[in-house]
């Protein structure tokens, strides 16, 4: 859609895990990722499913809604961290404190748009997926 | 203990040292100082102080010039374990060197030495002696120790000052200083009254010269020193004023006139020394000036009198002597007594009674060891009425008992406050009275006389008299106990040593005992009587003796006889006039005189006795060696050199005639011659007859004379009998006099006791009358003994009820069981307490029954008190009300003292802080203060102390287990009636709730923020998703708007339910509302009422919206005939129940599946399944669209 072709190319085929409990938002993110040429893993709306995916699927990065129908998403993060997969948290809270050891992980404020997702993915591409 | 003993030993020596020349003190001045020009007087000032001493010291030295020439030694009670800062603190107030005393240094002028901690300081030869460690706390009396050594070492150069301090340390030392002629001062409080504690203890001895404020002490010292130096010039080498003796008589007369006590026979040196002291204290320079004061001011006479009587006495003074008394003498006295006998002891010069009590204690101890218990009376006398008053009171400082064994102290003394009193049995054995040994008749039949350290003050003649008094007063083999340096002197004939070392003597019974003559106060100067004694003063002069010998040679022979005709002395050659009768040897004149002289001399002697003048009998024939001589006999009274008219001696003088002198009856001479022989014969015959006749007459006369003689002898024996009767009577009279004196003594004692009783009685009466507490005294038998007036008012008891049993009155009190209670009290000796209600008075009383104990702790009935507690009841009610308020308060109310100790703790406090009242009360308020801010209280306290309230302020406190609690505090001072703050009350309101609410609000804000952001995200997603499929902008706008509206509707439902869940029916109805027919037939809605959680509600709402819009555009709802049915059900309710909802369209245009999957179907097919964790099916049945939504219901979903 928007953004330089090169950049989009760089994102081609990335397998991104989406963990988001709200249907409409998940649909939106899914749409955005597809537009960017990524493959969506999930989306997962509940913790058990998300953990399962995070543990087993081939994933290049993940976007984790912090609050998953009342559960915090850290156990998913643990799995990803274990596998050295980059991930970012998304939340509606304006001043949230991530728990350790995830203080320094990227955090995207809701509402976010295509741009934020795109930038996030680019940072991962630059760092490289391990 | 060692230091105490030292004091005791020194004391023993005091009488000797008393007479020590003052000049000797110069010897004690350090050699270096003695070289200066300044006069040799060096006053050493010992200052004692304890608590509060620092301030007094500072004041003292601030007023003391630094060049006074005085040496100061400070003795303070110090903590043995701490170094004292005193030296440093004092050197700021004086230029003198202030240093801690070092052993062996001189107490140099213009220096200040301070006792080191944990040490005993003494002075010896002008050098300070420091011995460590100090005795333990109980026996430590550093001030006494130092002052006693100061007195001994420095004599009248010693000055002692007692400053502020508690207890009685210093009092003994002050006595010693005073006794040695030193100056004594004590700190005053106001109006010359001694400061409580050490100064007042010292002042109570009456031996303090000045009781003044500290500021004025330095001036007094300097003046005293100046005066001392001036007066020194007028003194002889013994330190006595040279003009002393000349004025002494006048002073004695003045004292006798004012006080009735004669000191003229006291030792001159002692008198002068004591008078000098008074002069120094008064700063009087000359004796006449002092005499003037003495005459003018009766108070001064009194003061001098007291000074003259200073005597140091304490219990068992001179312990070794008392030990000797205890072990050897007293057992003998006690052994000789039966149960009915009385041991009689006289303590002459008893001062303040310690000696008398000591002896009484020894006697009681000895008696207690025996089965037979004789009575004990100790007469204790002194001329000092004040000392006697102290002795009678029998209250002694704790310090005076230091030499007692613990056992003795506990056995014979009872503690009364700070004093010790001899127990009753000891007290009752001692009878104290004001009595003069030389003025008043003595006691008699005594077993022991103790007269210690009195004789040393008296001159030889007075001592002599007193020994005779004692000899008279003692019973045979009685004992005399004298002071350390006293002896019986020349009176070895009256007393024999029983224990020479300890000055105990036994009466010699072989010496004649005579009742001494006592001068009346008016004729004190009369010389002692010499009855039966030879005057010791008849010293024979050599010349007189020679003259006497010569006179005797020339004087006619004579005989001196006494009243009873006993020959006292023969003078000259009396042999030829004598012819002793046969029979027992006798010196009776009429047994030894020639028979022929006897009638004549007897007649003459009788005439002389009768008429008093000289009688002369002339020409008495006397036969000598067969010849007859003529003799003149004269009898006359022997003149008494004292000139007294009554004399019992007579002299009979024999004058021989010269043989040639006038012979009345000449011997017949033979005349030879011529006279007629017959005549001669006649004459001879006549002569013979006459001779015979004469012989007959002579025989008759002799016979008559013999008869007369025997009659006379009879008379004489009768006379002797009478005389002995008379003597017996005399003895009885003397005894009576002694007994009378004794009775008077006892009487005085009783009177003084009676006075005391009267006063106590009056006190008690006033107490009983003034007390509002109704009190009744009952005997053992429950009879009323006495009661207070208040009792009469309450129970209507009258005086006439005394003696009635209380049970008669029991119903008056509405208290029937009184007898039982009283018996209980008497049996168990416990206190019974009851509350009694008097119906008629409407009053309530607390009644206490206590056992009544006599002074001897013997149970004797009960005391019942009634205390009106109406006020207390009211108070209790108020208190209860207040307590209820406090208890019911939601705020913690905590009372605490100024130092923060919690005293009250209400229920709210327990609730808020978690500590129970039992846990909190007594603890510090700081348990509520977080450890990191323990310093926030003092500030409040400052404010409180100014009487201000500390109003509400919020602060963090901690409860039990360090739980933080936010409270709003207000602290109020609690004041007493004077307005002084005595405690504080803290009210704490728990604001944790408020803080929680605050936190909650913050949480809500965060949640709101979160929701809004989420909602915006949703809106963003809807917009993006809508946009993705919109054909035109208009289409986008319409779709977007309607979707937002649908979202908003579900939101509304959720808000109505406070975001707890929306009722499904309402969601469905809401979404179908725009298409519903008026009769509701177009859309049928059927299903149980189920409340869906917000997430689900939103998802279902959105799905229904999409279905409805789709139906309206293309399906059943696009046709007026179309029909939509929405039905749902829940199967397998409970665990694992599933929700199924069917959307069925019918009657609409034929349906064909859409070419492209729109937002709606996407949402339903994927999204719904995703969101609800269930399944959604969408069938494009040509008859109408069908949609089935199925998902598991979590347990607990509200279903009806």
Contacts between the chains, C-beta under 8 A, distances in Angstrom:
chain1	res1	chain2	res2	distance
A	21	B	1095	7.0
A	21	B	1171	7.8
A	22	B	1014	6.9
A	22	B	1017	7.4
A	22	B	1018	6.3
A	22	B	1021	7.9
A	22	B	1095	7.4
A	22	B	1171	7.4
A	23	B	1099	5.6
A	23	B	1102	7.8
A	23	B	1163	7.2
A	23	B	1167	3.9
A	23	B	1168	7.0
A	23	B	1170	5.4
A	23	B	1171	3.8
A	24	B	1018	5.0
A	24	B	1021	4.2
A	24	B	1022	5.9
A	24	B	1025	7.0
A	24	B	1102	7.3
A	24	B	1163	7.7
A	24	B	1167	6.9
A	25	B	1014	7.9
A	25	B	1017	5.2
A	25	B	1018	6.2
A	25	B	1021	4.9
A	26	B	1167	7.5
A	26	B	1170	6.4
A	27	B	1021	6.4
A	27	B	1025	5.9
A	27	B	1162	7.1
A	27	B	1163	7.2
A	27	B	1166	7.2
A	27	B	1167	5.6
A	28	B	1017	8.0
A	28	B	1020	6.9
A	28	B	1021	3.3
A	28	B	1024	5.1
A	28	B	1025	6.0
A	29	B	1021	8.0
A	31	B	1024	6.7
A	31	B	1025	6.7
A	31	B	1028	6.4
A	32	B	1024	7.6
A	43	B	1170	7.0
A	45	B	1170	5.3
A	45	B	1171	6.2
A	45	B	1173	7.1
A	46	B	1173	6.3
A	67	B	1010	7.8
A	69	B	1095	6.5
A	91	B	1010	7.5
A	91	B	1013	7.9
A	92	B	1009	7.1
A	92	B	1010	4.1
A	92	B	1011	7.0
A	92	B	1012	7.5
A	92	B	1013	3.3
A	92	B	1014	4.2
A	92	B	1017	6.7
A	93	B	1006	6.1
A	93	B	1009	6.4
A	93	B	1010	5.0
A	93	B	1013	7.3
A	94	B	1006	7.9
A	94	B	1009	5.2
A	94	B	1013	7.0
A	95	B	1006	7.6
A	109	B	1013	7.1
A	110	B	1013	4.5
A	110	B	1014	6.0
A	110	B	1016	7.0
A	110	B	1017	4.2
A	111	B	1013	6.2
A	111	B	1016	4.2
A	111	B	1017	4.1
A	111	B	1019	7.6
A	111	B	1020	4.6
A	112	B	1017	7.3
A	113	B	1020	6.9
